[in-house]
Amino acid sequence: MSQSAGHLIVRTLEAHGVQRVYAVPGESYLDVLDGLHDSTIETVVCRQEGGAGFMALAEGRLTGLPGVAMVTRGPGAANAMIAIHTAWQDATPLVLFVGLIPVADRERDSFQEFSLTGWFGSTAKRVMTIDDADRSGEIVAEAMRVAAAGRPGPVVVGLPEDVLVELTGAARSEPIAVPDPQPSTGEITALAERLARAERPAIIAGGDGWHSGAGRALLDFAADAGIPVFADWRAYDAVPHEGPAWAGWLGYGRADAVADGYAAADLLVFVGCGRSDVMSDGYRLGFEAETVLVSMDPEATMHAGRIDQQILATPAAFVAALETTEGEQARGARDTAWMDARAEVQQRFAAHRPDASVPGVAGASGIPAGTEHPGVDLGVAFGELDDRLEGRAVLTFGAGNATIWAHRFVKHLEPASLVGARNGAMGLAVPAAVAASLAFPDRRVVAVCGDGDFMMNGQELATAFAHGGAPLVIVVDNGIYGTIVQHQEKHYPGRPSGTRMANPDFAEWMRAFGGHGERVERTEDFAPALDRALAAESPALIHVLIDESVMPPAATEIAA
C-alpha cells in the first residue's frame, strides 16, 4: 500500500521506539506533521527551535536512545544549531529533522534557502537529505543508527518539502542493531595487572551510557580494589555519590584538593570519557600518569595525551567484564589509604551544614567569613534542596556560576539523573527539565539556572503547561552574567562592561502561566518556599535573589 514519504518517516520512527518528537512547526515539513496526527508518537510543540533541540538532547542523555527534534528551514535550523553543537561536544545521541525548500527551487537563493551540509557538516556526525521518497525510511533508520553508534552524537536529516508528499510503496525500515563490543578476557587481565602495580590509581567515569546502573557496580569494584573514582564535569550521575570509593567531581568549580588527588594519580582509567581541557584544568593536570581509555570511540575524540591501553566498550559492557575480576586482584599490595584520603576530601567539600560532623565547610556561601550575607545564602539553600531530594531527582543545569552550589551540595544516587551542557551552552536548563518531566513523569525534576540562562529559554515553560510536565525551576538572580563578571574582574578589574541585566519578577511570571511562583530574598525564607514549591502539582519556580558580589565558593577552601 502506498503512502507519502512524510508518513513513512513517521512509521519508521515508531518502529524505532520513539515516544516523543520535539517540534517547532513549519510549512516545509507539513506532511510529516500530518503523519504524526495519527501516530503513537507524541508531538511536543515547543516555542523556539533551540528549546526543541535541547529537549531532544535531554531525552537522548537520559534514555540513551536518540532524541528527535523537528524544525523548519533557514531561521529555524539556525536556532537549532546550539543543540547540535552541544550534542556533538557532549557525545549525546540526537537526530534533527530540518524541513527544506522544494528540490526545484535549489540554487536560486529562494525563500529561507541555506546549505544544510555547509551549516552542520563540521558539527554533526552525518548530514543527509532525503531526495528519494523510496529511501525515506531507510535514511531515517540510518540516522538513528549513526546517532547511537560508536561515539554518540547528532545527525541532521534534510526533508525537501516536495519529496515528502511523493507516494512510495516502500515499507518502514526497522531498527539497525548497533554493535556492542565486549572487552576480551586478555584486556581485562592486562588492566587488572596495571591496577595491581599502581600505587595511586584512579578511575574517572563520565559521558553518557550509564543508564543501566553500572556506576554502582563500578564503585563496588573500586572499593574492593582500593581505587578512588572521580566523575567528569557534569557527568556526576555516572556513579552514586556515596561509599568509600567516591572521590568527587572534576571540572569547573571543583575543589583544589579534589583536583590535586586526580593530578597525583600514577594510573588513570577513563571510562566513557576522555582527558579533556575542562577535566584537566586547561590540559595541565594528569598528563604524566599511565593512561587507560575505555570508550566506544576508536579515534579517541576529545581525549588529549598518552594512551597506554585502549578498550572499546560501553560503560555497561566494561563494568560487566570487570566484575569477572575480583577487586583484590586489582589491589595488589596497595592498602586503602590512598582511596580513603580522596573520599575524605570529597566529604569535606560536599558538606553543607555548619555543624556537620565532617570539618572543612567554611566559605560554602561564597561570602568571606565575617561578612554580612547579602540576599540568600546559597550554601544553605542548596543544602536544603539536597535534604529534600535525597539523591533521587533528575537535575538539569544551565550554564554559569549559579549552578556551582548545586553541583557541590546536591548529590546523585540514581543513574540518568543529570542533564547539563558540557560545552557551556546557555539556555538548556528549562527545556531539559521540561523534557525530563515528560519522559519521567513519576520522578522529581529540578532545573537550576541563573537569571541570564533562564531568560534564554524560559519560554519553554509554556511547553510544560501544554503537555503536562511539572518541573521545579530554581532561578538564582544577581542581575549580572556572573561567570563573565568573574573573568572581567580578574583581567579588567574595576571596569564592568556589557554584563548587567534587568530582570522581571520571575515568580509573578510563573504565576502568569498558572503555575506556582515563589520569590525569596532571605535565607530563612528559602526552606518554606521550597516545601511549598515541591508540594505544588503544577510547574513551580523559586526566584532566589542574591547580591552581585556573591561568587561560587572558593575552590581552594578544602585542604588535602
C-alpha positions in Angstrom: 0.0 0.0 0.0 1.4 3.4 -1.0 1.9 6.2 1.5 3.7 9.5 1.4 7.4 9.8 2.2 6.4 12.1 5.2 4.1 9.4 6.6 6.8 6.7 6.0 9.2 8.8 8.1 6.8 8.7 11.0 6.1 5.0 10.7 9.9 4.3 10.8 10.3 6.5 13.9 7.5 4.5 15.5 9.4 1.3 14.7 12.5 2.7 16.5 10.5 3.2 19.7 10.4 7.0 19.5 8.0 8.2 22.2 8.1 12.0 21.5 9.3 14.4 18.9 10.1 18.0 20.0 9.0 20.3 17.2 8.5 23.9 16.1 6.2 23.5 13.1 7.0 24.8 9.7 5.3 24.7 6.3 8.4 22.9 4.9 7.5 19.6 6.6 3.7 19.7 6.8 3.4 16.1 5.5 5.5 14.8 8.4 3.2 16.7 10.9 0.2 15.2 9.1 1.7 11.7 9.7 2.2 12.5 13.4 -1.5 13.4 13.7 -2.5 9.7 13.9 0.8 8.4 15.4 1.6 6.8 18.7 4.4 9.4 18.9 3.6 12.5 21.0 4.3 15.7 19.2 5.7 18.1 21.8 5.1 21.6 20.4 7.9 23.9 21.5 8.2 27.7 21.5 11.7 28.1 19.9 13.9 25.7 17.9 16.8 26.0 20.4 14.4 24.8 23.1 13.2 21.9 20.9 16.8 20.8 20.3 17.7 21.0 23.9 14.6 18.9 24.8 15.6 16.2 22.4 19.1 16.3 23.7 17.9 15.8 27.2 15.8 12.8 26.2 18.9 11.3 24.5 21.0 12.0 27.5 18.5 10.4 30.0 17.4 7.4 28.0 20.3 6.5 25.7 18.0 6.5 22.7 18.5 9.3 20.2 16.2 12.2 21.0 14.3 13.6 18.0 13.7 17.3 17.1 12.0 18.7 14.1 12.4 22.3 12.8 11.9 24.3 9.6 14.4 25.6 7.1 16.7 28.7 7.4 16.0 30.6 10.6 14.5 27.5 12.3 17.6 25.5 11.6 19.8 28.4 12.7 18.1 28.4 16.1 18.6 24.6 16.4 22.3 24.8 15.8 23.1 25.3 19.5 21.7 21.9 20.3 23.7 20.3 17.6 26.9 21.8 18.9 26.0 20.7 22.4 25.2 17.1 21.3 28.5 16.9 19.4 30.7 18.1 22.3 28.7 16.2 24.9 28.6 13.0 22.7 24.8 12.7 23.1 22.6 10.9 20.5 20.3 13.3 18.7 18.5 13.4 15.3 17.4 16.7 14.0 15.0 16.8 11.1 15.0 20.0 9.1 12.4 21.0 6.5 13.9 22.2 3.3 12.8 24.1 0.2 11.5 22.1 -2.8 14.2 20.5 -4.9 13.3 22.6 -8.0 14.0 25.8 -6.0 17.6 25.0 -5.1 20.5 27.2 -6.0 18.2 30.2 -6.6 18.5 31.9 -3.2 14.9 31.1 -2.7 12.9 31.9 0.5 14.8 30.6 3.6 17.3 28.6 1.4 20.6 27.6 3.1 23.2 24.8 2.8 22.4 22.0 5.2 25.8 20.5 4.8 27.6 23.8 4.9 25.9 24.7 8.2 26.1 21.4 10.0 28.8 19.4 8.3 31.6 20.3 10.7 29.5 19.7 13.9 27.3 16.7 13.2 28.3 13.0 12.8 26.4 12.8 9.5 24.3 15.2 7.4 21.8 13.5 5.0 19.0 14.7 2.7 16.0 12.6 1.6 15.9 13.2 -2.2 14.2 9.9 -3.0 10.8 9.1 -1.4 11.5 5.3 -1.7 14.6 5.8 0.6 12.9 7.9 3.2 12.5 5.1 5.8 16.0 3.8 5.0 17.6 7.1 5.7 15.7 7.7 8.9 16.9 4.2 10.2 20.4 5.1 9.2 20.3 8.4 11.0 19.0 6.7 14.2 21.8 4.1 14.0 24.6 6.6 13.3 23.5 8.9 16.2 23.8 6.0 18.7 26.7 4.1 17.3 30.3 4.4 18.4 30.8 7.8 20.0 27.2 9.1 20.1 26.3 12.4 18.6 24.0 14.4 16.4 22.7 13.5 12.9 20.9 16.0 10.7 18.4 14.9 8.1 17.0 17.3 5.5 13.4 17.0 4.4 12.7 18.7 1.0 9.1 19.9 1.0 8.1 18.4 -2.3 9.8 15.0 -1.7 7.7 14.5 1.5 4.4 14.4 -0.4 5.6 11.9 -3.0 4.0 8.4 -2.7 6.1 5.3 -2.1 5.4 1.7 -1.8 8.4 1.1 0.4 7.9 -0.5 3.8 9.0 1.2 7.0 12.6 0.5 7.9 13.3 -1.5 11.1 16.0 -0.6 13.6 19.6 -1.4 12.7 21.5 -3.1 15.5 24.3 -1.0 17.0 27.4 -3.1 17.8 28.2 -3.5 21.4 31.9 -4.6 21.7 32.7 -6.8 24.7 36.2 -6.5 26.3 38.2 -9.6 25.9 39.5 -11.6 28.9 43.0 -10.6 27.9 42.2 -6.9 28.0 40.6 -7.1 31.5 43.5 -9.2 32.8 46.0 -6.7 31.4 44.1 -3.9 33.1 43.9 -5.7 36.4 47.7 -6.2 36.3 48.2 -2.4 35.6 45.9 -1.6 38.5 47.7 -4.0 40.9 51.1 -2.5 40.0 50.0 1.1 40.5 50.5 2.9 43.8 47.9 5.6 43.2 45.4 4.5 40.5 42.2 6.4 39.9 39.1 5.8 37.8 37.3 8.7 36.0 33.7 8.0 35.0 31.9 10.2 32.5 30.0 10.7 29.4 26.6 9.1 28.6 25.7 5.5 28.7 25.4 4.8 32.5 21.6 4.2 32.4 21.9 0.5 33.4 23.2 1.4 36.9 26.7 0.2 36.0 28.1 3.0 38.1 27.2 1.4 41.4 28.9 -1.9 40.3 32.0 0.1 39.3 32.1 1.8 42.7 31.8 -1.6 44.4 34.7 -3.0 42.4 36.8 0.1 43.0 36.1 -0.1 46.8 37.4 -3.6 46.9 40.5 -2.7 44.8 41.2 0.5 46.9 40.8 2.8 43.9 39.1 6.3 44.1 36.5 7.1 41.5 36.1 10.6 40.2 33.4 11.9 37.9 33.9 14.1 34.8 32.4 17.6 34.5 28.6 17.4 34.5 28.6 13.6 34.3 28.2 13.3 38.1 25.4 10.8 37.8 27.7 8.2 36.3 28.3 6.8 39.8 26.4 7.2 43.1 27.8 9.8 45.4 28.3 7.5 48.3 30.7 4.8 49.6 34.4 4.6 50.3 35.5 4.9 46.6 33.6 8.1 45.7 36.2 10.9 45.3 34.2 13.8 43.8 34.0 15.6 40.5 36.4 17.4 38.3 35.9 20.5 36.1 34.6 24.0 36.7 34.0 24.7 40.4 35.9 21.6 41.7 37.9 21.8 44.9 41.6 22.2 44.5 42.2 19.2 46.8 39.9 17.0 44.6 41.9 18.1 41.5 45.1 17.5 43.4 44.1 13.9 44.0 43.4 13.4 40.4 46.7 15.0 39.4 48.6 12.8 41.9 47.4 9.5 40.4 50.1 7.4 38.7 47.4 5.5 36.6 44.3 7.0 35.2 41.4 4.8 33.8 38.9 6.9 31.9 35.6 5.1 31.4 33.1 6.7 29.0 35.1 10.0 28.7 38.5 11.3 27.8 41.1 13.7 29.3 39.5 16.9 28.2 40.6 20.5 28.8 37.8 21.1 31.4 38.7 18.0 33.4 42.4 18.7 33.3 42.3 22.4 34.0 43.2 23.5 30.5 45.4 20.5 29.6 47.6 20.9 32.6 46.7 18.0 35.1 47.1 14.3 34.8 49.3 14.0 31.7 52.2 12.2 33.3 50.1 9.2 34.5 49.9 5.9 32.8 46.6 6.0 30.9 43.8 3.5 30.0 40.9 4.7 27.9 37.6 2.8 27.8 35.1 4.1 25.3 33.2 3.4 22.1 35.3 5.8 20.1 38.3 4.2 18.4 39.5 7.7 17.4 39.6 8.9 21.0 37.9 12.2 20.1 38.3 14.8 22.8 41.0 12.8 24.6 44.4 14.5 25.0 47.7 13.0 25.8 49.0 9.4 26.2 47.1 6.2 25.9 48.8 3.1 27.2 45.8 0.8 26.7 42.6 1.3 24.9 39.4 -0.8 25.3 36.4 -0.4 23.1 33.3 -0.9 25.2 30.3 0.9 26.6 30.4 1.6 30.3 27.9 -1.2 31.0 29.8 -3.8 29.0 33.1 -2.8 30.5 31.8 -2.9 34.1 30.2 -6.3 33.4 33.5 -7.6 32.2 35.4 -6.0 35.1 33.1 -7.8 37.6 34.7 -11.1 36.4 37.8 -10.0 38.2 38.0 -9.9 42.0 38.8 -6.4 43.3 41.6 -7.9 45.4 43.3 -9.0 42.2 43.5 -5.3 41.1 44.6 -4.1 44.5 48.0 -5.9 44.6 50.0 -4.8 47.7 48.1 -1.5 47.9 46.1 -0.7 51.1 43.1 1.6 51.2 44.9 4.8 52.5 45.1 6.4 49.1 41.4 5.8 48.4 40.3 6.8 51.9 42.1 10.1 51.7 40.4 11.0 48.4 37.0 10.1 49.8 37.6 12.3 52.9 38.4 15.3 50.8 35.1 14.8 48.9 33.1 14.5 52.1 34.5 17.8 53.3 33.8 19.5 50.0 30.2 18.4 49.9 29.3 19.0 53.5 26.7 21.8 53.7 25.9 22.1 57.3 27.9 24.4 59.7 27.6 21.7 62.4 28.4 18.8 60.0 30.5 16.0 61.6 33.0 16.4 58.8 35.0 19.6 59.1 36.0 22.0 56.4 32.8 23.7 55.4 33.9 27.3 55.8 33.1 29.6 52.9 30.2 27.4 51.5 28.1 30.5 50.8 30.7 32.2 48.6 31.0 35.1 51.0 34.2 35.7 53.0 34.0 34.7 56.7 32.7 37.5 59.0 31.0 39.4 56.1 27.2 40.0 56.4 25.5 37.9 53.8 23.5 39.9 51.2 20.4 38.0 50.0 20.0 34.3 50.2 22.9 32.1 51.4 23.1 29.6 48.5 25.2 27.2 50.6 22.2 26.9 53.0 19.6 26.9 50.2 21.1 24.1 48.2 21.8 22.1 51.4 18.1 22.3 52.0 17.4 21.1 48.4 19.8 18.2 48.9 18.0 17.2 52.1 14.6 17.2 50.3 15.7 15.4 47.1 17.7 12.7 48.8 19.7 12.0 45.7 16.7 10.7 43.7 15.7 13.6 41.5 16.6 14.5 37.9 18.6 17.8 37.9 19.1 19.9 34.8 21.6 22.7 34.8 22.1 25.9 32.9 25.5 27.4 32.3 27.3 29.8 34.6 28.3 30.3 38.2 24.8 30.0 39.6 24.9 26.2 39.2 28.1 25.6 41.2 26.4 25.4 44.6 24.0 22.7 43.3 26.9 20.8 41.7 28.7 20.9 45.0 25.9 20.2 47.5 23.2 18.2 45.7 24.1 14.5 45.5 23.2 12.0 42.8 22.4 8.4 43.8 20.4 7.4 40.7 21.7 6.9 37.2 20.3 9.1 34.4 19.7 11.9 36.8 21.7 14.9 35.4 21.4 17.0 32.2 23.8 19.9 31.8 25.6 21.2 28.7 29.2 20.2 29.0 30.0 22.7 26.2 28.8 25.6 28.4 25.7 26.4 26.2 23.3 28.7 27.9 19.6 28.1 27.9 19.5 24.3 28.4 18.1 24.1 32.0 14.5 24.8 31.4 13.8 22.9 28.2 15.8 19.9 29.6 13.7 19.9 32.7 10.5 20.0 30.6 11.7 17.0 28.6 12.8 15.1 31.7 9.4 15.7 33.3 7.6 14.3 30.2 10.0 11.3 29.8 9.9 10.5 33.6 6.5 11.7 34.9 7.0 9.8 38.2 10.3 11.4 39.0 11.0 14.8 40.6 12.7 17.1 38.1 14.5 20.3 39.2 16.2 22.9 36.9 18.9 25.1 38.4 19.9 28.2 36.4 21.0 31.8 36.7 18.9 34.7 35.6 20.8 35.1 32.3 20.4 31.4 31.5 16.8 31.3 32.4 15.8 34.1 30.1 17.3 32.4 27.1 14.7 29.6 27.0 12.3 30.3 29.9 9.5 30.4 27.4 9.6 26.6 27.2 7.7 26.5 30.5 4.7 27.1 28.2 5.5 23.7 26.7 5.4 22.1 30.1 1.9 23.5 30.8 0.7 22.4 27.4 1.9 18.8 27.7 1.6 18.1 31.4 5.1 18.4 32.6 5.7 19.7 36.2 9.3 20.6 36.8 10.6 22.9 39.6 12.8 25.7 38.3 15.2 27.5 40.7 16.4 30.8 39.3 19.4 32.4 41.0 19.2 36.1 40.2 22.2 38.5 40.7 21.4 40.8 37.8 24.7 40.1 36.0 26.3 37.5 33.8 28.2 36.2 36.8 30.8 34.0 35.1 31.8 36.8 32.7 32.0 39.3 35.6 34.3 36.9 37.4 36.7 36.8 34.5 36.3 40.5 33.9 37.3 41.3 37.5 40.4 39.2 37.1 41.6 40.6 33.8 40.0 44.1 33.8 39.3 45.0 37.5 37.0 47.8 38.2 35.9 48.2 34.6 32.5 46.4 34.3 31.3 46.3 30.7 28.4 44.6 29.0 27.5 42.2 31.8 24.5 43.8 33.6 20.8 42.8 33.2 17.4 44.0 34.2 15.0 41.3 35.3 11.3 41.0 36.0 9.8 39.2 39.0 10.2 35.6 37.8 7.7 34.3 40.4 5.0 36.6 39.0 5.9 35.5 35.5 5.4 31.8 36.5 2.1 32.7 38.1 1.0 34.3 34.9 1.2 30.9 33.3 -0.9 29.4 36.1 2.0 27.8 37.9 3.4 28.2 41.4 5.8 31.1 41.9 7.9 32.0 45.0 10.2 35.0 45.4 12.9 34.5 48.1 15.1 37.3 49.4 16.2 36.0 52.8 17.9 32.7 53.7 15.3 31.8 56.3 12.5 32.0 53.8 14.0 29.5 51.3 13.2 26.2 53.0 9.4 27.0 53.5 9.3 28.3 49.9 11.0 25.1 48.7 8.5 22.9 50.6 5.5 24.8 49.1 7.0 24.5 45.6 7.7 20.8 45.9 4.1 20.3 47.1 2.7 22.1 44.1 1.0 19.9 41.5 1.9 22.3 38.7 5.2 23.6 37.3 6.8 25.7 40.0 9.5 28.3 40.2 11.6 29.8 43.0 13.1 33.2 42.3 16.2 33.5 44.5 17.8 36.9 45.0 21.5 37.3 45.8 23.9 40.2 45.6 26.1 40.5 42.6 29.1 40.3 44.9 28.4 36.6 45.7 30.6 34.3 43.7 30.9 30.5 43.9 32.6 29.0 47.0 36.3 29.1 46.6 37.9 26.0 45.1 40.8 26.4 47.5 38.8 26.2 50.7 39.2 22.5 51.2 42.7 21.3 52.3 44.0 18.0 51.2 
